Amino acid sequence: METTLPPAHPGWEHRLHAVLALLGGEPIPQVTARFGMGRSILYKWRHRALHALQRALTDDRPGPQCPANRLSPEREQPLVALAQCHPTWSAAQIQRHAGPEAPSPRTIQRLRHRYQLPRLPTRPAPRLPARRLAGEVKEEARRLIEVKPWLGPERLAWALRNVAQMQISPATIKRMQHARQQAQTPPPPPPQWRFYTRHHARDYYGDGDCMEKVFDQATGRQLYQVTLLDDYARGYVFCDLFDHIDPRTTIAALCATMRQWQVIPTGVVFDQRTVFRGQWLAAFCQNLGIRLIHATPRHPQTNGKLERAFRDDMPELYRQQPTWELETLRRALPASVQYRNDVRVHRALEGRPAMMRLAEQHRMAVPWVLDMLEEYARYPMMQKRVTPEGCLGLFRRQVYLDVALSGQSVTCYETVDGLEVRGANHRVYLLREYRRWQNRSWWNGGQELPEDLRFEPYTPPVCPWIAVA
């Protein structure tokens, strides 16, 4: 046996080799002599190693161990007290008596299960077994029902009791009569369902999303396919590629779609992405009477039609291209959209292409509204006070507005053209490319902003407001 002198300050590697030698079947006296440690110490490290292996190989429950919306003990105690005082109440009854701050009935059911407080039945449990009729009593009752079908349940029960000395209730006789009638009556024929195709104006775009699985091989930047899909026709009403997206991209896509198809939708469904949220997009949809709907987080089935369409775009378009570059993919995108709308058939449309339903649209929007769609993308952003020099504090610096407005409080509106300022004198000023300068101030601390950055007088076009019910 080879003896190894233990190091002066043994580390975890020394203990690891000792435990591995013991688990490998080496006798305990040889391990203690080889590694220079006592028997109790060696057993202690083996126990710890086995415990660590067991914890490492145990399947843990996925997700958070403690949910974020779990009730606090202060809110649980009144509910537990109600469940203990009234064990026959349902979860809905406990919710009604707990007050307006009570959780949902499903949460109360989980709380009962966690505290082992089952709901007891209102009626006490039967102490005697259910009474069953003997076979000869059933046969005699069926024979009497066949012979005298005109008699009622009570007269049949009395006849069995007085003539045959058999005890049977009128309710049982009634159930037997109903079973006999059901057996003699033929079942109704299966319903002949008549399916109708929906015919309505194509005024609901349905789903909007962007696919983020494409990268430009020349620059390495991620490309975004922004798509709007018609819920009724399953066709693409807008599809384009961008290397950078923001809420302006979403508004521009909606404006281009409404101008192309000459209609204002009643609602659009977007996911929870940042480019599909914000007060600017919400104000644009509200001014046009569009219902803005956001999908449930982590639930792609909400806009499942568009997710299913993205699954086809990858093999039919992108994997057919030799190189992935922005301009190359943009040139190939119109042909793919034309194939999807005009040629490709859908099972939900009974083997017809999407253009069959896209062509059903006959409602045209007002032309002067479509010409000024960008003017509806406006919302009050903030209020600022003009300095005595006629400047506004923006981008960590002073941007000149107008000295005539010094000391006044002005309202700033975010628009497609830039930051719009309206003063008390009803004059309008515009700082073009506001979001561009704002992004530069965030990234570089305002070092690359031009020195002559200032507002300019601006006359916005007058757009007709749409009455929204």
C-alpha positions as CSV (number, residue, x, y, z in Angstrom):
1,M,0.0,0.0,0.0
2,E,1.3,3.4,-1.0
3,T,1.1,6.1,1.7
4,T,0.6,9.7,0.7
5,L,1.6,12.4,3.2
6,P,-1.2,14.8,3.7
7,P,-0.5,18.5,2.8
8,A,0.1,21.0,5.5
9,H,-3.2,22.8,4.7
10,P,-5.4,20.2,3.0
11,G,-7.9,21.7,0.5
12,W,-11.1,20.5,-1.0
13,E,-9.2,18.5,-3.7
14,H,-7.6,16.4,-0.9
15,R,-10.9,15.7,0.7
16,L,-12.5,15.0,-2.7
17,H,-10.0,12.3,-3.6
18,A,-10.4,10.7,-0.1
19,V,-14.2,10.5,-0.5
20,L,-13.9,9.1,-4.1
21,A,-11.5,6.4,-2.9
22,L,-13.9,5.5,-0.1
23,L,-16.9,5.4,-2.5
24,G,-14.8,3.4,-5.0
25,G,-14.7,0.5,-2.5
26,E,-11.2,1.0,-1.0
27,P,-11.1,-0.3,2.6
28,I,-11.4,2.4,5.3
29,P,-8.1,1.6,7.0
30,Q,-6.2,2.1,3.7
31,V,-8.0,5.4,3.0
32,T,-7.3,6.8,6.5
33,A,-3.6,5.8,6.2
34,R,-3.3,7.1,2.7
35,F,-4.8,10.5,3.1
36,G,-3.9,11.1,6.8
37,M,-7.4,11.7,8.2
38,G,-9.4,10.1,11.0
39,R,-12.2,7.7,10.5
40,S,-14.9,10.0,11.9
41,I,-13.7,12.9,9.7
42,L,-13.8,10.6,6.6
43,Y,-17.3,9.5,7.4
44,K,-18.4,13.0,7.9
45,W,-17.1,14.1,4.5
46,R,-18.7,11.1,2.8
47,H,-22.1,12.0,4.4
48,R,-21.8,15.6,3.2
49,A,-20.8,14.4,-0.4
50,L,-23.8,12.0,-0.6
51,H,-26.1,14.8,0.7
52,A,-24.8,17.2,-1.9
53,L,-25.2,14.7,-4.7
54,Q,-28.8,14.0,-3.7
55,R,-29.6,17.7,-3.7
56,A,-27.9,18.2,-7.1
57,L,-29.8,15.3,-8.7
58,T,-33.2,16.0,-7.2
59,D,-35.8,17.4,-9.7
60,D,-36.8,20.9,-8.6
61,R,-40.2,22.4,-9.4
62,P,-39.7,24.9,-12.3
63,G,-40.7,28.5,-11.9
64,P,-40.8,30.7,-8.8
65,Q,-41.0,28.8,-5.5
66,C,-43.1,31.5,-4.0
67,P,-45.5,33.3,-6.4
68,A,-45.4,37.1,-6.4
69,N,-49.2,37.4,-5.9
70,R,-49.4,35.2,-2.9
71,L,-51.6,36.6,-0.1
72,S,-49.9,38.0,3.0
73,P,-50.6,36.4,6.3
74,E,-52.6,39.4,7.4
75,R,-55.0,38.9,4.5
76,E,-55.1,35.1,4.9
77,Q,-56.2,35.1,8.6
78,P,-59.7,36.6,8.1
79,L,-60.4,34.1,5.2
80,V,-59.1,31.2,7.3
81,A,-61.3,32.3,10.2
82,L,-64.4,32.5,8.0
83,A,-63.6,29.0,6.6
84,Q,-63.2,27.6,10.1
85,C,-66.4,29.2,11.4
86,H,-68.5,28.3,8.4
87,P,-67.2,25.0,7.0
88,T,-70.2,24.5,4.8
89,W,-69.8,27.8,2.9
90,S,-68.5,27.8,-0.7
91,A,-65.6,29.9,-1.9
92,A,-68.0,32.4,-3.5
93,Q,-69.9,32.8,-0.2
94,I,-66.6,33.4,1.7
95,Q,-65.7,36.0,-0.9
96,R,-69.0,37.8,-0.5
97,H,-68.7,38.0,3.3
98,A,-65.0,38.9,3.3
99,G,-65.6,42.3,1.8
100,P,-64.5,44.1,-1.4
101,E,-60.8,43.4,-0.9
102,A,-61.3,39.6,-0.9
103,P,-59.4,37.5,-3.5
104,S,-61.0,35.4,-6.2
105,P,-62.9,32.2,-5.3
106,R,-60.2,30.1,-6.9
107,T,-57.6,31.7,-4.6
108,I,-59.9,30.9,-1.6
109,Q,-60.0,27.3,-2.7
110,R,-56.2,27.1,-2.8
111,L,-56.1,28.7,0.6
112,R,-58.5,26.0,2.0
113,H,-56.4,23.3,0.4
114,R,-53.2,24.7,1.9
115,Y,-54.7,25.0,5.4
116,Q,-56.5,21.6,5.1
117,L,-60.0,23.1,5.5
118,P,-62.3,21.1,3.3
119,R,-65.9,22.2,2.6
120,L,-68.3,20.1,4.5
121,P,-71.7,19.2,3.0
122,T,-74.8,20.9,4.4
123,R,-76.7,17.7,4.7
124,P,-75.3,15.3,7.3
125,A,-73.8,12.0,6.1
126,P,-76.3,9.1,6.0
127,R,-75.9,6.7,8.9
128,L,-77.8,3.8,7.2
129,P,-77.0,2.2,3.8
130,A,-79.2,3.0,0.9
131,R,-82.2,0.8,0.6
132,R,-82.1,-1.5,-2.5
133,L,-85.1,-3.2,-4.0
134,A,-85.1,-6.9,-4.4
135,G,-85.1,-8.5,-7.8
136,E,-88.6,-10.0,-7.5
137,V,-90.0,-6.6,-6.5
138,K,-88.6,-4.9,-9.6
139,E,-89.9,-7.6,-11.9
140,E,-93.4,-7.4,-10.4
141,A,-93.4,-3.6,-10.7
142,R,-92.3,-3.8,-14.3
143,R,-95.0,-6.4,-15.1
144,L,-97.7,-4.3,-13.5
145,I,-96.6,-1.2,-15.4
146,E,-96.8,-3.2,-18.7
147,V,-100.2,-4.5,-17.8
148,K,-101.8,-1.2,-16.6
149,P,-99.9,1.6,-18.2
150,W,-102.7,4.1,-17.6
151,L,-102.3,4.0,-13.8
152,G,-100.3,6.6,-12.0
153,P,-97.3,6.0,-9.8
154,E,-99.3,6.2,-6.5
155,R,-102.0,3.7,-7.6
156,L,-99.4,1.3,-8.8
157,A,-97.5,1.5,-5.6
158,W,-100.7,1.0,-3.6
159,A,-101.6,-2.0,-5.7
160,L,-98.3,-3.7,-5.1
161,R,-98.5,-3.0,-1.3
162,N,-102.1,-4.3,-1.0
163,V,-102.1,-7.2,-3.4
164,A,-98.5,-8.5,-3.4
165,Q,-97.4,-7.1,0.0
166,M,-94.4,-5.4,-1.6
167,Q,-93.2,-2.0,-0.3
168,I,-92.2,0.4,-3.1
169,S,-92.4,4.2,-3.3
170,P,-94.4,6.1,-5.9
171,A,-91.2,8.0,-6.9
172,T,-89.5,4.7,-7.8
173,I,-92.5,3.7,-9.9
174,K,-92.4,7.1,-11.6
175,R,-88.7,6.6,-12.5
176,M,-89.5,3.1,-13.9
177,Q,-92.3,4.5,-16.0
178,H,-90.0,7.2,-17.4
179,A,-87.3,4.6,-18.2
180,R,-89.9,2.4,-20.1
181,Q,-91.1,5.4,-22.1
182,Q,-87.5,6.3,-23.0
183,A,-86.8,2.8,-24.1
184,Q,-89.9,2.7,-26.3
185,T,-89.3,6.2,-27.9
186,P,-86.7,6.2,-30.7
187,P,-83.8,8.6,-30.2
188,P,-84.0,11.8,-32.2
189,P,-82.0,12.1,-35.4
190,P,-78.6,13.9,-35.1
191,P,-78.8,17.6,-35.8
192,Q,-78.0,18.7,-39.3
193,W,-75.6,21.6,-38.8
194,R,-75.5,24.1,-41.5
195,F,-72.3,26.0,-41.7
196,Y,-72.3,29.6,-43.0
197,T,-69.3,31.6,-44.2
198,R,-68.8,34.9,-42.4
199,H,-69.4,37.9,-44.6
200,H,-68.6,41.2,-43.0
201,A,-66.6,44.2,-43.9
202,R,-62.8,43.7,-43.5
203,D,-62.4,46.4,-40.9
204,Y,-60.5,44.5,-38.2
205,Y,-56.8,43.9,-38.8
206,G,-56.5,41.4,-36.1
207,D,-52.8,40.8,-35.2
208,G,-49.6,42.8,-35.4
209,D,-46.2,41.5,-34.4
210,C,-42.6,41.5,-35.5
211,M,-40.3,38.5,-36.1
212,E,-36.8,38.8,-34.6
213,K,-35.1,35.7,-36.0
214,V,-33.2,37.3,-38.9
215,F,-29.7,39.0,-38.8
216,D,-27.9,41.0,-41.4
217,Q,-24.8,39.1,-42.4
218,A,-23.0,42.2,-43.5
219,T,-23.5,44.4,-40.4
220,G,-24.4,41.7,-37.8
221,R,-27.4,43.8,-36.7
222,Q,-30.8,42.2,-36.0
223,L,-33.6,42.7,-38.6
224,Y,-37.3,43.1,-37.7
225,Q,-40.1,41.9,-39.9
226,V,-43.1,44.1,-38.9
227,T,-46.3,42.5,-40.1
228,L,-50.0,43.3,-39.8
229,L,-52.3,40.4,-40.6
230,D,-56.0,40.6,-41.4
231,D,-58.0,38.5,-38.9
232,Y,-60.8,37.7,-41.3
233,A,-58.8,37.0,-44.4
234,R,-55.5,35.6,-43.0
235,G,-53.7,37.8,-45.4
236,Y,-50.8,40.2,-44.9
237,V,-52.0,43.8,-45.2
238,F,-48.5,45.2,-44.3
239,C,-45.1,43.5,-44.2
240,D,-41.7,45.2,-44.3
241,L,-38.2,44.7,-42.9
242,F,-36.4,47.3,-40.6
243,D,-33.0,47.4,-38.8
244,H,-34.4,49.6,-36.1
245,I,-38.0,49.8,-34.8
246,D,-39.8,52.2,-32.3
247,P,-43.4,53.4,-31.9
248,R,-42.9,55.6,-35.0
249,T,-42.5,52.4,-37.0
250,T,-45.8,51.0,-35.7
251,I,-47.6,54.2,-36.5
252,A,-46.1,54.4,-39.9
253,A,-47.1,50.8,-40.6
254,L,-50.7,51.5,-39.6
255,C,-50.9,54.7,-41.7
256,A,-49.5,52.9,-44.8
257,T,-52.0,50.1,-44.3
258,M,-55.0,52.3,-43.9
259,R,-54.0,54.3,-47.0
260,Q,-53.4,51.2,-49.1
261,W,-56.7,49.5,-48.2
262,Q,-58.7,52.7,-47.8
263,V,-60.2,51.7,-44.4
264,I,-59.8,52.5,-40.7
265,P,-59.8,49.4,-38.6
266,T,-62.0,48.9,-35.5
267,G,-59.3,47.3,-33.5
268,V,-55.7,46.0,-33.6
269,V,-54.1,43.3,-31.4
270,F,-50.4,43.7,-30.5
271,D,-48.2,41.8,-28.1
272,Q,-46.4,43.3,-25.1
273,R,-43.4,44.5,-27.0
274,T,-42.2,48.1,-26.3
275,V,-42.7,49.3,-29.8
276,F,-46.4,48.4,-29.6
277,R,-47.0,50.2,-26.3
278,G,-46.9,53.7,-24.9
279,Q,-49.1,56.8,-24.7
280,W,-48.2,58.0,-28.2
281,L,-49.6,54.9,-29.9
282,A,-52.6,54.8,-27.5
283,A,-53.4,58.4,-28.3
284,F,-53.1,57.7,-32.1
285,C,-55.6,54.8,-31.9
286,Q,-57.9,56.7,-29.6
287,N,-58.1,59.7,-31.9
288,L,-58.9,57.5,-34.9
289,G,-61.5,55.4,-33.0
290,I,-59.3,52.2,-33.1
291,R,-59.5,49.8,-30.2
292,L,-55.9,49.0,-29.1
293,I,-55.7,45.5,-27.6
294,H,-52.5,43.9,-26.1
295,A,-52.0,40.2,-25.9
296,T,-51.7,38.3,-22.6
297,P,-48.0,38.2,-21.5
298,R,-46.3,34.9,-22.3
299,H,-49.4,33.7,-24.2
300,P,-48.6,33.6,-27.9
301,Q,-51.9,31.9,-28.6
302,T,-53.6,35.3,-28.4
303,N,-52.2,36.2,-31.8
304,G,-51.7,32.6,-32.9
305,K,-52.7,33.3,-36.6
306,L,-49.7,35.6,-37.0
307,E,-47.3,33.3,-35.1
308,R,-48.4,30.5,-37.4
309,A,-47.7,32.7,-40.4
310,F,-44.2,33.5,-39.1
311,R,-43.5,29.7,-39.0
312,D,-44.1,29.7,-42.8
313,D,-42.1,32.8,-43.6
314,M,-38.8,31.3,-42.3
315,P,-38.7,28.2,-44.7
316,E,-40.5,29.8,-47.6
317,L,-38.7,33.1,-47.7
318,Y,-35.6,33.5,-45.6
319,R,-34.1,30.0,-46.0
320,Q,-34.4,30.3,-49.7
321,Q,-32.1,33.4,-49.9
322,P,-28.3,32.8,-50.3
323,T,-27.4,35.8,-48.1
324,W,-29.3,37.6,-45.5
325,E,-28.8,41.3,-46.2
326,L,-31.4,44.1,-45.6
327,E,-31.7,45.3,-49.2
328,T,-31.7,41.8,-50.6
329,L,-34.4,40.5,-48.3
330,R,-36.5,43.7,-48.9
331,R,-36.4,43.0,-52.7
332,A,-37.6,39.4,-52.1
333,L,-40.3,40.3,-49.6
334,P,-43.0,41.7,-52.0
335,A,-43.0,38.4,-54.1
336,S,-43.4,36.4,-50.9
337,V,-46.3,38.6,-49.7
338,Q,-48.0,38.3,-53.1
339,Y,-47.7,34.5,-53.0
340,R,-49.1,34.3,-49.6
341,N,-52.1,36.5,-50.4
342,D,-52.9,35.5,-53.9
343,V,-51.7,31.8,-54.3
344,R,-51.3,30.1,-50.9
345,V,-54.5,28.5,-49.7
346,H,-55.7,28.1,-46.1
347,R,-57.6,25.4,-44.4
348,A,-59.7,27.9,-42.5
349,L,-60.8,29.4,-45.8
350,E,-61.8,26.0,-47.3
351,G,-58.8,25.9,-49.6
352,R,-59.1,29.4,-50.9
353,P,-56.4,32.2,-50.9
354,A,-56.6,35.2,-48.6
355,M,-57.2,37.6,-51.5
356,M,-60.7,36.1,-51.9
357,R,-61.7,37.7,-48.6
358,L,-59.4,40.7,-48.9
359,A,-61.3,41.7,-52.0
360,E,-64.6,41.8,-50.1
361,Q,-63.8,45.2,-48.6
362,H,-66.2,47.9,-50.0
363,R,-66.2,50.5,-47.2
364,M,-64.0,53.4,-48.0
365,A,-62.7,55.8,-45.4
366,V,-62.9,59.6,-45.9
367,P,-60.0,60.7,-48.2
368,W,-59.1,63.8,-46.3
369,V,-58.8,61.7,-43.1
370,L,-56.4,59.3,-44.8
371,D,-54.3,62.1,-46.2
372,M,-53.6,63.5,-42.7
373,L,-53.3,60.3,-40.6
374,E,-50.0,61.4,-39.1
375,E,-51.6,64.4,-37.5
376,Y,-53.7,62.1,-35.3
377,A,-50.5,60.8,-33.7
378,R,-50.3,63.5,-31.0
379,Y,-50.5,63.5,-27.3
380,P,-49.6,66.0,-24.5
381,M,-46.2,65.0,-23.2
382,M,-45.3,67.5,-20.6
383,Q,-45.5,71.2,-19.5
384,K,-42.4,73.3,-19.2
385,R,-41.7,76.9,-18.2
386,V,-39.7,79.1,-20.6
387,T,-36.6,80.7,-19.2
388,P,-36.1,84.5,-19.4
389,E,-33.8,84.0,-22.4
390,G,-36.7,82.2,-24.3
391,C,-35.3,78.7,-24.0
392,L,-36.5,75.3,-22.8
393,G,-34.5,72.8,-20.8
394,L,-34.1,69.7,-23.0
395,F,-31.3,67.2,-23.5
396,R,-29.3,68.6,-20.5
397,R,-29.0,71.9,-22.2
398,Q,-31.0,75.0,-23.2
399,V,-32.8,74.9,-26.6
400,Y,-34.0,78.2,-27.9
401,L,-37.8,78.6,-28.4
402,D,-38.9,82.3,-28.5
403,V,-38.0,85.2,-26.3
404,A,-41.6,86.4,-26.5
405,L,-42.7,83.4,-24.4
406,S,-40.3,84.0,-21.6
407,G,-41.7,83.2,-18.2
408,Q,-44.8,81.4,-19.7
409,S,-45.8,77.8,-19.2
410,V,-46.0,75.9,-22.5
411,T,-47.4,72.5,-23.4
412,C,-45.2,70.0,-25.3
413,Y,-46.8,67.5,-27.7
414,E,-45.0,64.5,-29.3
415,T,-45.9,64.1,-33.0
416,V,-44.5,62.3,-35.9
417,D,-42.6,65.4,-37.1
418,G,-41.0,66.0,-33.8
419,L,-41.7,67.9,-30.5
420,E,-44.5,70.4,-30.9
421,V,-44.8,73.3,-28.4
422,R,-48.0,75.5,-28.1
423,G,-47.9,78.7,-26.1
424,A,-50.5,81.0,-24.7
425,N,-50.4,83.1,-27.9
426,H,-51.6,80.1,-29.9
427,R,-48.4,80.0,-31.9
428,V,-47.0,76.6,-32.6
429,Y,-43.2,75.7,-32.6
430,L,-41.6,72.5,-33.8
431,L,-38.3,70.8,-32.9
432,R,-37.8,68.3,-35.7
433,E,-36.4,64.8,-35.1
434,Y,-37.0,65.1,-31.4
435,R,-36.6,61.3,-30.7
436,R,-33.3,61.2,-32.6
437,W,-31.8,64.0,-30.5
438,Q,-33.2,62.4,-27.4
439,N,-31.6,59.0,-28.1
440,R,-28.2,60.8,-28.7
441,S,-28.5,62.6,-25.4
442,W,-29.1,59.3,-23.7
443,W,-26.2,57.5,-25.4
444,N,-23.5,60.2,-25.5
445,G,-24.6,62.6,-22.8
446,G,-25.5,65.3,-25.3
447,Q,-22.0,65.6,-26.7
448,E,-23.0,65.1,-30.4
449,L,-26.0,67.5,-30.4
450,P,-25.6,70.5,-32.8
451,E,-25.0,73.9,-31.3
452,D,-27.8,75.6,-33.3
453,L,-30.5,73.3,-32.2
454,R,-33.7,75.4,-31.8
455,F,-37.5,75.4,-32.3
456,E,-38.9,76.8,-35.6
457,P,-42.3,78.3,-36.2
458,Y,-44.7,75.8,-37.5
459,T,-48.3,75.8,-38.9
460,P,-49.8,72.3,-38.5
461,P,-52.5,71.2,-40.9
462,V,-56.0,71.2,-39.6
463,C,-57.3,67.6,-39.5
464,P,-61.0,66.7,-38.9
465,W,-61.6,65.0,-35.6
466,I,-63.5,61.7,-35.6
467,A,-66.4,61.3,-33.3
468,V,-65.8,58.1,-31.3
469,A,-68.8,56.5,-29.5
